[in-house]
Amino acid sequence: MSVAATANSADSIRIATFHTELARKGPGLLLRDILRGDPQAEAVAGVIASVAPDIIVLQGIDYDLDLMALRALRDRIDARGHTFPHAFALSPNTGRATGLDMDGDGKRGEARDAQGYGPFAGEGGMAILSRFPVDPAGVRDFSDLLWADLPWARLPSTPSGPFPSAEAQAIQRLSTTGHWLVPVKIGGQRLTLLTFHASPPAFDGPEDRNGLRNHDEIVFWRHLLDGSVAMPPVNPFVLLGVANLDPVDGGGHKAAILDLLNDPRLQDPRPMRPASAHLAETGQSDPRLDTASWPAPGPGDLRVSYILPSAELDIVQAGVHDPPSDGVAGREAEQASRHRLVWIDLHLD
């Protein structure tokens, strides 16, 4: 299996996921930055254009109602020579106010008191850019599913009761950012994208609220495939996004991602960085699989972004875009994000 982001063949489809870290401190600031030629946004556009996916799911990009920031980013990608006629996004849970104390610190109205962490509504959302049209009638947004309504939900608690309170748990949504089912029409065929961006299993206390939520956000997909939360997707489909959980290294409840990777209804192409890439080997897993790097005192290099096609799809090649850091492309990737773009080429029958 090739791991270099070479051009995809005419009879295959390239799909990618990329945590862009295009989140800003207030509404409208991302659009302002893109229009001003912000170096990070330009680097993100350059990375995407160089890999040239047919469909890409973006994480960590601020949402606005008219998708103005997303369309501005698309224009910058177009200026680099790669065009996406279609743009899609839904309002995320990040920054969505609750009016309650959701993190147990006795305060309300802070970023951690939103349905998903965020200082304003729409901060750090998700989006899709595509050469092919989305079928709007087939879109399903599971982002309003209450955490407590997930089968066998692992809700946080303390010796005194539900954490942070029964009132908070009664309105707490499962999705930190979102869980979407988005069909894309490719000629006479249809490919369904299942995408999400889970909470990192960190930044909490002994109640393990974020760790448990991360677990259940990942487990959601197996429940969906089982048909226990909603009608399961029709094949073929691709599950992709940021699980924020490495199967070996770092924190979190490993069973969630291991069970997903081993689900017979999915296949793991194990996208790898090219042999010339060298990130620190800080754990026990194969470092070529790592998709993000956090310097000390962070967790180091981890595999947190995934693309998992349904079992019947034909995988041509896959990889993690991580050019050598001493070249122009490598410096651009480092400027764009701590995360690396992950891609896969598929044959559709």
Legacy VTK file of the C-alpha trace (Angstrom):
# vtk DataFile Version 3.0
C-alpha trace
ASCII
DATASET POLYDATA
POINTS 349 float
0.000 0.000 0.000
1.449 3.351 -1.018
1.771 5.979 1.689
2.740 8.931 -0.478
0.044 11.463 -1.389
0.448 10.822 -5.096
-2.301 11.814 -7.492
-5.323 9.567 -7.291
-6.225 7.637 -10.408
-9.137 8.623 -12.621
-11.240 5.680 -11.444
-10.749 6.177 -7.698
-12.071 8.663 -5.153
-9.781 10.393 -2.663
-11.361 11.101 0.726
-9.615 12.997 3.505
-10.090 14.235 7.031
-8.139 17.129 8.531
-8.254 18.760 11.960
-7.353 22.248 10.747
-7.314 24.036 14.128
-8.967 26.985 12.377
-10.746 28.063 15.558
-10.565 31.650 16.715
-11.455 33.508 19.927
-14.666 35.108 18.682
-17.309 34.944 15.950
-16.282 36.396 12.601
-12.570 36.393 13.385
-11.796 33.397 11.214
-13.420 35.023 8.193
-11.454 38.200 8.907
-8.209 36.250 9.151
-8.767 34.306 5.934
-9.600 37.467 4.005
-6.459 39.122 5.392
-4.264 36.258 4.198
-3.648 34.731 7.628
-0.515 32.506 7.324
-2.061 29.549 9.137
-5.203 29.609 6.986
-3.035 29.890 3.871
-1.023 26.899 5.039
-4.218 24.878 5.602
-5.345 25.750 2.069
-1.959 24.747 0.706
-1.975 21.379 2.456
-5.447 20.556 1.155
-4.612 21.632 -2.381
-1.425 19.575 -2.414
-3.226 16.376 -1.407
-6.146 17.201 -3.740
-8.939 15.136 -2.174
-12.271 14.739 -3.918
-14.043 14.971 -0.558
-12.619 16.338 2.676
-14.104 16.593 6.154
-12.634 19.448 8.161
-12.564 19.636 11.937
-11.756 22.571 14.170
-13.143 25.207 11.800
-15.448 27.930 13.107
-19.042 27.746 11.881
-21.179 30.659 10.756
-24.753 30.490 9.490
-23.984 31.447 5.888
-20.753 29.408 5.739
-18.842 32.555 4.867
-15.584 31.437 6.528
-15.812 28.001 4.928
-16.420 29.493 1.486
-13.548 31.933 1.983
-11.252 29.015 2.809
-12.542 27.204 -0.274
-11.570 30.253 -2.346
-8.033 30.097 -0.964
-7.819 26.382 -1.844
-9.106 27.208 -5.322
-6.371 29.832 -5.654
-3.886 27.023 -4.996
-5.290 25.057 -7.920
-7.836 22.685 -6.389
-11.576 23.350 -6.678
-14.480 22.195 -4.519
-17.864 23.145 -6.017
-19.780 22.014 -2.933
-19.594 23.179 0.694
-21.601 21.764 3.599
-21.762 22.311 7.346
-24.229 22.070 10.203
-24.297 24.029 13.438
-22.097 22.231 16.009
-22.628 21.707 19.721
-19.421 23.569 20.508
-20.201 26.841 22.270
-23.940 26.103 22.393
-25.069 27.688 25.680
-26.886 25.603 28.292
-27.475 28.089 31.123
-26.214 25.477 33.597
-22.969 24.555 35.323
-21.849 21.659 33.120
-18.336 21.118 34.485
-19.010 21.234 38.212
-16.937 24.314 39.046
-19.901 26.213 40.512
-19.996 28.756 37.671
-22.222 29.229 34.637
-21.775 30.746 31.209
-18.163 29.691 30.683
-16.752 27.817 27.692
-16.942 24.495 29.544
-20.617 25.066 30.331
-21.649 24.829 26.690
-22.917 21.586 25.174
-19.418 21.217 23.753
-16.430 23.255 24.859
-16.397 26.632 23.178
-16.369 30.337 24.073
-19.012 31.125 21.424
-21.612 29.247 19.391
-20.009 27.592 16.375
-16.413 27.661 17.615
-14.341 24.787 16.251
-17.052 23.065 14.229
-16.943 20.639 11.310
-17.445 21.085 7.573
-17.307 19.201 4.278
-15.849 20.349 0.972
-16.559 18.154 -2.016
-16.282 17.845 -5.769
-19.592 16.001 -5.618
-22.981 17.206 -4.349
-24.384 16.297 -0.959
-27.874 14.768 -0.950
-29.596 17.116 1.547
-32.667 14.899 1.834
-30.523 12.071 3.153
-28.553 14.031 5.754
-29.072 12.938 9.352
-27.726 14.951 12.266
-27.449 13.000 15.518
-25.861 15.884 17.405
-28.931 16.487 19.580
-28.958 12.933 20.983
-28.826 13.162 24.771
-25.896 11.380 26.313
-28.242 9.680 28.777
-30.243 8.241 25.849
-27.295 6.328 24.394
-27.687 2.619 25.220
-25.478 1.689 28.174
-24.247 5.253 28.498
-21.270 5.658 30.828
-22.360 8.844 32.588
-19.986 10.424 35.125
-20.785 10.305 38.809
-19.321 10.953 42.240
-20.199 9.449 45.636
-22.771 12.240 46.023
-24.590 11.456 42.770
-24.592 12.319 39.040
-21.824 14.659 37.938
-22.080 17.598 37.761
-25.804 17.316 38.593
-28.907 15.412 37.586
-30.218 18.631 36.034
-27.122 18.955 33.838
-27.198 15.325 32.767
-30.845 15.718 31.764
-29.880 18.161 28.982
-26.313 17.057 28.183
-25.905 16.041 24.549
-23.573 13.201 23.675
-21.767 14.988 20.848
-19.072 17.451 21.787
-19.080 18.783 18.227
-21.411 16.600 16.179
-22.249 13.203 14.715
-23.382 13.455 11.082
-24.529 11.067 8.379
-24.044 12.787 5.012
-24.725 11.036 1.670
-22.701 12.259 -1.302
-23.837 11.631 -4.883
-20.961 10.422 -7.074
-22.268 9.966 -10.578
-24.987 7.344 -10.338
-23.672 6.079 -7.002
-23.968 7.243 -3.425
-21.318 7.177 -0.712
-22.337 7.969 2.847
-19.996 9.849 5.169
-20.259 9.170 8.900
-18.267 11.850 10.648
-17.604 13.289 14.104
-15.114 15.091 16.317
-15.011 13.633 19.821
-13.973 15.305 23.056
-10.376 14.711 24.153
-10.286 12.333 27.149
-8.502 14.905 29.295
-8.935 18.245 31.082
-11.265 16.902 33.776
-11.092 15.479 37.291
-11.519 12.104 38.989
-15.104 11.924 37.716
-13.552 11.345 34.226
-16.336 13.256 32.479
-14.363 13.885 29.287
-12.884 10.400 29.211
-16.292 8.771 29.533
-17.820 11.110 26.990
-15.046 10.374 24.506
-15.686 6.658 24.987
-19.395 6.998 24.338
-18.964 9.340 21.356
-16.901 6.612 19.684
-19.201 3.781 20.804
-22.125 5.670 19.235
-21.065 4.481 15.786
-21.274 0.805 16.698
-24.744 1.425 18.122
-25.707 3.115 14.856
-24.375 0.200 12.803
-26.349 -2.128 15.094
-29.509 -0.085 14.537
-29.943 0.497 18.280
-29.995 4.321 18.122
-31.377 4.889 14.601
-31.662 3.219 11.216
-28.154 2.071 10.229
-26.442 3.546 7.165
-26.736 1.940 3.759
-23.494 0.619 2.283
-21.121 1.833 1.043
-20.055 4.265 3.737
-16.912 5.746 5.245
-16.556 6.561 8.943
-14.053 9.362 9.408
-13.068 12.164 11.732
-11.237 12.845 14.977
-11.781 10.209 17.648
-9.172 11.878 19.890
-8.142 8.436 21.119
-5.047 6.397 20.287
-5.507 2.610 20.559
-2.212 2.211 22.445
-0.684 5.454 23.674
-2.015 8.382 25.693
-5.039 8.445 27.980
-8.652 7.453 27.545
-10.660 4.239 27.431
-8.910 2.203 24.741
-11.668 -0.387 24.332
-13.836 2.148 22.500
-11.440 2.675 19.598
-10.113 -0.897 19.585
-13.633 -2.295 19.254
-14.330 0.129 16.401
-11.109 -0.764 14.574
-11.884 -4.469 14.962
-15.536 -4.230 13.915
-15.992 -6.601 10.932
-18.310 -4.101 9.242
-15.356 -1.705 8.896
-11.800 -1.937 7.641
-8.766 -0.062 8.892
-6.399 0.857 6.041
-3.794 1.959 8.624
-2.753 5.166 6.794
0.902 5.870 7.468
3.282 8.776 7.281
5.949 8.493 4.591
9.183 6.844 5.599
10.989 10.195 5.426
8.834 11.691 8.181
10.252 11.573 11.695
8.133 12.449 14.697
9.299 11.446 18.153
8.640 7.847 19.107
7.035 8.580 22.456
4.876 5.456 22.897
4.468 1.765 22.145
2.465 1.987 18.908
3.871 2.237 15.391
4.868 5.928 15.108
4.108 5.896 11.371
0.398 5.750 12.257
0.460 8.926 14.354
-1.645 11.787 13.032
-0.942 14.558 15.565
1.912 15.842 17.674
1.687 17.700 20.987
5.003 18.913 22.397
5.888 18.503 26.075
4.178 18.639 28.471
1.527 17.354 26.055
0.909 13.671 25.272
3.366 13.544 22.368
2.542 11.852 19.067
-0.765 10.017 18.799
-3.097 8.480 16.253
-6.338 10.408 16.724
-7.741 10.905 13.184
-9.275 7.955 11.358
-10.785 6.935 8.017
-12.602 3.588 8.202
-14.403 2.460 5.032
-17.175 -0.120 5.113
-15.897 -3.653 4.668
-16.875 -4.149 1.017
-15.079 -1.069 -0.339
-11.892 -1.529 -2.348
-8.970 0.429 -0.861
-6.362 1.543 -3.400
-3.933 3.389 -1.124
-3.921 5.516 2.015
-1.581 7.795 3.888
-0.899 10.582 6.352
0.309 13.799 4.725
3.554 14.569 6.547
6.291 15.777 4.198
9.870 16.161 5.465
10.067 19.109 7.850
13.130 20.542 6.129
11.198 21.187 2.900
8.630 23.788 1.884
5.720 21.334 2.031
6.770 20.084 5.467
7.047 23.590 6.896
3.614 24.378 5.453
2.108 21.304 7.132
3.640 22.294 10.466
2.326 25.851 10.156
-1.151 24.611 9.266
-1.883 22.472 12.328
-0.515 20.141 14.963
-2.635 17.530 13.174
-1.878 15.943 9.829
-4.301 15.427 6.977
-5.263 11.761 6.556
-6.381 10.484 3.150
-7.560 7.334 1.420
-8.209 6.375 -2.214
-11.191 4.095 -2.891
-12.633 2.291 -5.879
-16.412 2.511 -6.112
-18.088 -0.313 -8.057
LINES 1 350
349 0 1 2 3 4 5 6 7 8 9 10 11 12 13 14 15 16 17 18 19 20 21 22 23 24 25 26 27 28 29 30 31 32 33 34 35 36 37 38 39 40 41 42 43 44 45 46 47 48 49 50 51 52 53 54 55 56 57 58 59 60 61 62 63 64 65 66 67 68 69 70 71 72 73 74 75 76 77 78 79 80 81 82 83 84 85 86 87 88 89 90 91 92 93 94 95 96 97 98 99 100 101 102 103 104 105 106 107 108 109 110 111 112 113 114 115 116 117 118 119 120 121 122 123 124 125 126 127 128 129 130 131 132 133 134 135 136 137 138 139 140 141 142 143 144 145 146 147 148 149 150 151 152 153 154 155 156 157 158 159 160 161 162 163 164 165 166 167 168 169 170 171 172 173 174 175 176 177 178 179 180 181 182 183 184 185 186 187 188 189 190 191 192 193 194 195 196 197 198 199 200 201 202 203 204 205 206 207 208 209 210 211 212 213 214 215 216 217 218 219 220 221 222 223 224 225 226 227 228 229 230 231 232 233 234 235 236 237 238 239 240 241 242 243 244 245 246 247 248 249 250 251 252 253 254 255 256 257 258 259 260 261 262 263 264 265 266 267 268 269 270 271 272 273 274 275 276 277 278 279 280 281 282 283 284 285 286 287 288 289 290 291 292 293 294 295 296 297 298 299 300 301 302 303 304 305 306 307 308 309 310 311 312 313 314 315 316 317 318 319 320 321 322 323 324 325 326 327 328 329 330 331 332 333 334 335 336 337 338 339 340 341 342 343 344 345 346 347 348
